[in-house]
Amino acid sequence: MKTLKTILLFMSLLGLNSLMAQSLNALHVKEDLTKVRLTSPLWQKAKEQSVEVYPQTTIEMNDAELVRANEANLAKILHVKTLSDGKSIAFLLQWKDATKSLQTTDSTTAYGDGFAAQFSTVSDKLPYIGMGSEGRAVIVHLQKATGKVYEPNNGGDVYHQVNTSNQNAFAKELTSYKNEVAKQGNGDYQRSFISEGFRSLTQIRDNAEPAVMEMKYDKGVWSALLVRPLKSEHLSLQGSFPVAFAIWDGEKKNRDGSKLLSAWVGVSLDAKAKALALLDEIKGDVSNGEKLMMENCSACHQYKAVKNAPNYMAPNLSNIGGYANASYLKESIIDPSAVVVAGYNVNAHKNFLWYTSDEKGVRTSTMPPFAHLDEKSLNDLVAFMKTLKVEVEK
């Protein structure tokens, strides 16, 4: 332990950054995981590991109340257990949340707590962490905490979908109406999507990407379950593969891009699985990287206390080190058009277009490529960018 502390101190004095990437090791079990649930005793065998999730701050949402509620957000720890039976993968996630928030049909300002897991359909390059990217599709499994909603399920009964305040029902009739809604109601909001970049998120309705999801709140802690097959129409998860997690806090009006998000995390199905090089962190001089950031990036990008650039001009990088992997950051510096982030409303911010499009719809980032930087400078710059993240909540 003393040796490790000495090494870390020495690296700190040199300004070097070479943190290990987060990873998860799946425990192989013989039991059929399609039957596992949140309360299954099987979880007691699995080792608990940690994944950090950070506030997504690339784009600020147009909701002043939401912005105020989230401006002091810290990162959170997801406590994760992982199981595999050779056919399916199962995750048990737990995180602290002071309030239980449900998404309901009788309010337009109430938002539910929730979680999502994201899988990459490609293995040679990392997709954009929030929504996938062109040629790098992602599969997203989403679960939101909801109150009971009545869905007729093609039964033609729309009467029980109408708000109770609009019913010609009183006393016992109204009670009977509410009981019927409760009996037929569905409180399980679970969806699967495929996405290949902004504005392409599409719900999968044919069960091509099946999943079992659950959420349960108890004493200030959410527990969440995801079970899905290793092989499906769009995915073939084997050996080692990347996964990313997200959580939403309804009390803080989280929805869409306002959430806490992890970087891509490597999952190993067995001890012999080779780690993914795409997820490796790099070694670099953080001090020199900070200088390079000021010289090359601060005119367009805001980050932490550095706000030389105007609002909306380019993505805010204040938490980029928390949810972007080193290889993705490096690619974004060398070839900004490889993955193009949509940006703000072009009608509201005409002077700050994040990309241009040709007649074929091909998007080109307005950020110039910095391919002229030598390898050391690139590594130093990425090493500094990986430090751009808020503290983790204790």
C-alpha positions in Angstrom: 0.0 0.0 0.0 2.9 2.4 0.8 4.5 1.6 -2.5 1.2 2.4 -4.4 0.8 5.7 -2.5 4.4 6.6 -3.3 3.8 5.9 -7.0 0.6 8.0 -7.1 2.4 10.9 -5.3 5.3 10.7 -7.8 2.9 10.8 -10.7 1.0 13.7 -9.3 4.2 15.7 -8.9 5.0 15.0 -12.5 1.5 16.1 -13.6 0.9 12.7 -15.2 -2.5 11.1 -15.7 -2.8 7.4 -16.3 -6.0 6.3 -14.5 -7.3 2.8 -15.2 -10.6 2.6 -17.1 -13.6 1.4 -15.2 -14.5 -2.2 -15.8 -17.0 -4.8 -14.7 -16.4 -8.6 -14.4 -19.5 -10.8 -14.9 -19.9 -13.8 -12.6 -20.7 -16.9 -14.6 -23.7 -18.9 -13.2 -25.5 -22.0 -14.2 -28.9 -20.7 -13.4 -31.2 -19.4 -16.2 -30.9 -15.6 -16.0 -34.2 -15.0 -17.8 -35.8 -15.9 -14.5 -33.6 -13.7 -12.2 -35.3 -10.7 -10.6 -34.3 -7.9 -8.2 -34.8 -10.0 -5.1 -33.2 -13.2 -6.4 -30.8 -14.8 -3.9 -28.4 -15.3 -6.9 -27.2 -11.7 -6.6 -25.6 -12.5 -3.2 -22.9 -14.4 -5.1 -21.9 -11.5 -7.3 -19.2 -9.0 -6.5 -20.2 -5.4 -6.2 -18.3 -3.0 -8.4 -18.4 0.8 -8.9 -19.2 3.0 -11.9 -19.2 6.8 -11.8 -21.9 8.7 -13.5 -21.5 12.5 -14.2 -23.8 15.4 -15.1 -24.2 15.7 -18.8 -23.4 19.3 -19.5 -22.6 19.4 -23.2 -25.8 21.3 -24.0 -27.8 23.3 -21.5 -31.5 22.7 -21.7 -34.0 25.6 -22.3 -35.6 25.3 -18.8 -34.5 27.8 -16.3 -36.0 25.9 -13.3 -34.2 22.7 -14.4 -30.9 24.5 -14.9 -31.1 26.0 -11.4 -32.0 22.6 -9.9 -29.0 20.9 -11.5 -26.2 23.6 -11.6 -24.6 22.2 -8.4 -24.9 18.5 -9.3 -22.1 16.2 -8.2 -21.3 12.8 -9.7 -22.8 9.7 -8.2 -21.6 6.1 -7.7 -23.5 3.3 -9.3 -23.0 0.0 -7.4 -23.1 -2.7 -10.0 -23.3 -6.4 -9.9 -23.0 -8.4 -13.2 -24.1 -12.0 -14.0 -23.9 -14.2 -17.1 -25.1 -17.7 -17.9 -23.6 -17.9 -21.3 -26.8 -16.9 -23.0 -27.9 -13.7 -21.1 -26.2 -10.8 -19.3 -27.8 -9.4 -16.1 -27.0 -6.1 -14.3 -28.1 -5.0 -10.8 -27.7 -1.3 -10.3 -28.1 0.6 -7.0 -27.7 4.4 -6.4 -28.7 6.9 -3.8 -31.7 9.2 -4.4 -33.2 11.3 -1.6 -36.7 11.3 -3.2 -38.9 8.9 -5.1 -40.2 10.6 -8.2 -42.9 9.1 -10.5 -43.9 10.2 -14.0 -47.7 10.4 -14.1 -50.3 11.2 -16.7 -52.0 14.0 -14.7 -49.1 16.4 -14.6 -47.0 18.0 -17.3 -44.3 19.2 -14.9 -43.7 15.9 -12.9 -40.8 13.7 -14.1 -39.9 10.2 -13.1 -36.7 8.7 -11.8 -35.2 6.3 -14.3 -32.2 4.5 -15.7 -30.8 3.2 -19.0 -28.2 0.9 -20.3 -26.6 1.5 -23.7 -24.7 -1.1 -25.9 -22.6 -0.4 -28.9 -23.3 -2.4 -32.1 -19.8 -1.8 -33.4 -16.4 -2.9 -31.9 -13.8 -0.9 -33.8 -14.8 2.6 -32.7 -16.7 4.2 -29.8 -20.1 5.8 -30.6 -21.1 9.1 -29.2 -22.0 8.4 -25.6 -25.3 10.1 -25.5 -27.2 8.9 -28.6 -24.9 6.9 -30.9 -23.5 8.3 -34.1 -23.7 7.7 -37.8 -22.4 4.2 -38.7 -22.1 3.5 -34.9 -25.5 2.5 -33.8 -26.4 1.9 -30.1 -29.1 -0.2 -28.5 -30.7 1.6 -25.5 -32.8 0.0 -22.8 -34.8 2.6 -20.8 -36.9 2.2 -17.7 -38.8 5.1 -16.0 -40.6 5.0 -12.6 -44.2 5.7 -13.3 -47.6 5.8 -11.7 -50.2 3.4 -13.1 -51.4 4.3 -16.6 -54.3 2.6 -18.2 -53.5 1.3 -21.7 -56.4 -0.3 -23.7 -53.9 -2.6 -25.6 -56.1 -2.6 -28.7 -59.2 -3.4 -26.6 -60.9 -0.3 -27.7 -61.7 0.9 -24.1 -60.7 4.6 -24.2 -63.1 5.5 -21.4 -60.6 4.7 -18.7 -57.9 6.8 -20.3 -59.7 10.0 -19.6 -58.6 12.0 -16.5 -60.9 11.5 -13.5 -61.7 15.2 -13.3 -63.4 14.9 -16.7 -65.7 12.0 -15.6 -69.4 12.2 -14.9 -68.8 10.1 -11.9 -69.3 10.9 -8.2 -68.8 9.1 -4.9 -69.1 5.4 -5.4 -69.0 5.7 -9.2 -65.8 7.6 -9.1 -64.3 5.1 -6.7 -65.3 2.3 -9.0 -63.8 4.1 -12.0 -60.5 4.6 -10.1 -60.5 0.9 -9.1 -60.9 -0.2 -12.7 -58.0 2.0 -13.8 -55.8 0.6 -11.0 -56.8 -3.0 -12.0 -56.1 -2.6 -15.7 -53.3 0.0 -15.3 -49.7 -0.5 -16.3 -47.0 1.0 -14.1 -44.1 -0.4 -16.0 -42.5 2.0 -18.5 -39.9 0.0 -20.3 -38.7 0.7 -23.8 -35.9 -0.4 -26.2 -34.4 1.8 -28.8 -31.9 1.8 -31.6 -30.1 5.1 -32.4 -27.4 6.2 -34.9 -27.1 9.8 -33.9 -29.2 12.8 -32.9 -32.8 12.8 -34.2 -32.6 9.1 -35.1 -33.7 7.5 -31.8 -36.3 4.8 -32.8 -38.3 2.5 -30.6 -37.9 -1.2 -31.3 -41.4 -2.7 -31.3 -40.8 -6.1 -32.7 -38.9 -7.6 -29.7 -35.7 -7.8 -31.8 -33.9 -6.6 -28.6 -35.7 -8.2 -25.7 -35.0 -7.1 -22.2 -36.4 -7.5 -18.7 -36.2 -4.4 -16.5 -37.3 -3.5 -13.0 -37.0 -0.6 -10.5 -37.6 -0.6 -6.8 -37.2 2.3 -4.3 -36.4 1.6 -0.6 -35.0 3.9 2.1 -33.4 6.4 -0.2 -31.9 3.9 -2.6 -33.0 2.8 -6.1 -32.4 -0.7 -7.2 -32.7 -1.5 -10.9 -32.4 -4.7 -13.0 -31.6 -5.3 -16.6 -31.5 -8.8 -18.2 -31.0 -9.2 -21.9 -29.6 -11.9 -24.3 -25.9 -11.8 -25.3 -26.9 -12.3 -28.9 -29.8 -10.7 -30.7 -30.6 -9.1 -34.1 -28.3 -6.1 -33.6 -25.9 -7.3 -30.9 -23.4 -10.1 -30.4 -21.9 -9.6 -26.9 -18.9 -11.8 -26.3 -15.6 -11.8 -24.5 -15.4 -8.1 -23.6 -17.8 -5.4 -24.7 -18.6 -1.8 -23.8 -21.7 -0.7 -21.9 -22.8 2.7 -20.6 -25.3 3.6 -17.9 -27.5 6.7 -17.2 -29.8 7.7 -14.4 -32.4 10.4 -14.2 -33.6 12.3 -11.1 -37.3 13.4 -11.5 -37.1 15.7 -8.5 -34.6 17.8 -10.4 -36.8 17.7 -13.5 -34.3 15.4 -15.3 -35.4 14.2 -18.7 -33.9 13.6 -22.1 -30.3 14.9 -22.1 -30.5 16.2 -18.5 -29.1 13.2 -16.6 -26.1 11.6 -15.0 -24.1 9.5 -17.5 -21.1 7.1 -17.4 -18.4 6.7 -19.9 -18.2 3.5 -21.8 -17.3 0.7 -19.3 -15.8 -2.6 -20.3 -17.7 -5.8 -19.3 -15.7 -9.1 -19.2 -17.7 -12.3 -19.5 -14.8 -14.4 -18.2 -11.4 -14.1 -16.7 -9.7 -15.0 -20.0 -11.5 -12.2 -21.9 -9.1 -9.7 -23.4 -9.7 -6.1 -22.3 -10.9 -3.6 -24.9 -8.1 -1.3 -26.0 -10.7 1.3 -27.0 -11.4 1.8 -23.3 -7.8 2.2 -22.2 -6.8 5.5 -20.6 -3.7 7.3 -21.8 -0.6 8.7 -20.1 -0.1 12.4 -20.5 1.3 15.5 -18.8 -1.8 17.2 -17.3 0.0 20.5 -16.7 1.1 20.8 -20.3 -2.4 19.6 -21.5 -4.0 22.5 -19.6 -1.8 25.0 -21.4 -2.7 23.4 -24.8 -6.4 23.5 -23.9 -6.2 27.2 -23.2 -4.3 27.8 -26.4 -6.4 25.7 -28.7 -9.8 25.2 -27.3 -10.9 28.0 -24.9 -11.9 30.4 -27.7 -14.8 28.2 -28.6 -15.4 25.8 -25.6 -16.3 26.6 -22.1 -15.1 24.3 -19.3 -15.1 24.6 -15.6 -14.2 28.2 -14.6 -12.8 29.0 -18.1 -15.6 30.9 -19.9 -13.7 32.9 -22.6 -16.0 31.6 -25.3 -19.6 32.9 -25.7 -22.5 30.7 -24.6 -23.8 28.2 -27.2 -20.8 28.5 -29.4 -19.6 24.9 -28.9 -20.2 22.0 -26.5 -19.5 22.8 -22.9 -16.7 20.5 -21.8 -17.0 21.0 -18.0 -17.7 17.3 -17.4 -16.4 15.8 -20.5 -13.7 13.8 -18.6 -16.4 12.0 -16.7 -18.5 10.6 -19.6 -16.1 10.6 -22.6 -13.4 7.9 -23.1 -9.9 8.9 -24.0 -10.0 7.3 -27.4 -13.2 9.1 -28.3 -11.7 12.4 -27.1 -8.6 11.8 -29.2 -10.6 11.1 -32.3 -12.8 14.2 -31.7 -9.6 16.4 -31.7 -8.1 14.9 -34.8 -11.3 14.4 -36.8 -14.2 16.5 -35.4 -16.5 15.4 -38.2 -16.3 11.7 -37.4 -19.0 12.3 -34.8 -21.1 15.5 -35.1 -23.1 16.7 -32.1 -26.3 18.5 -33.3 -26.0 21.7 -31.2 -28.6 24.3 -30.2 -31.6 25.5 -32.1 -30.3 27.0 -35.3 -33.1 29.5 -35.4 -32.4 30.8 -31.9 -28.6 30.8 -32.3 -27.9 31.4 -36.0 -24.3 32.6 -35.3 -23.3 29.4 -33.6 -23.8 26.5 -36.0 -22.0 23.4 -34.9 -22.0 21.9 -38.3 -22.8 22.5 -42.0 -24.5 20.1 -44.4 -24.0 19.6 -48.1 -26.7 18.7 -50.7 -26.5 15.1 -49.7 -27.0 15.8 -46.0 -23.5 15.0 -45.0 -22.6 17.0 -41.9 -19.2 18.6 -41.4 -18.2 20.0 -38.0 -17.4 23.7 -37.9 -14.5 22.8 -35.5 -11.3 22.5 -37.5 -9.3 19.3 -37.2 -6.2 19.5 -34.9 -4.4 16.7 -36.7 -1.3 18.9 -36.7 -0.7 18.2 -33.0 2.1 15.7 -32.3 1.3 12.5 -30.4 2.7 13.8 -27.1 0.6 17.0 -27.3 -2.5 15.0 -28.1 -2.0 12.7 -25.2 -1.3 15.7 -22.9 -4.4 17.4 -24.1 -6.6 14.4 -23.6 -5.0 13.7 -20.2 -6.1 17.2 -19.1 -9.6 16.8 -20.6 -10.1 13.6 -18.5 -9.7 15.7 -15.4 -12.6 17.9 -16.4 -15.4 16.5 -14.1 -17.1 17.4 -10.8 -16.4 15.6 -7.6 -18.2 12.4 -6.7 -21.0 12.7 -4.1 -20.1 11.1 -0.8 
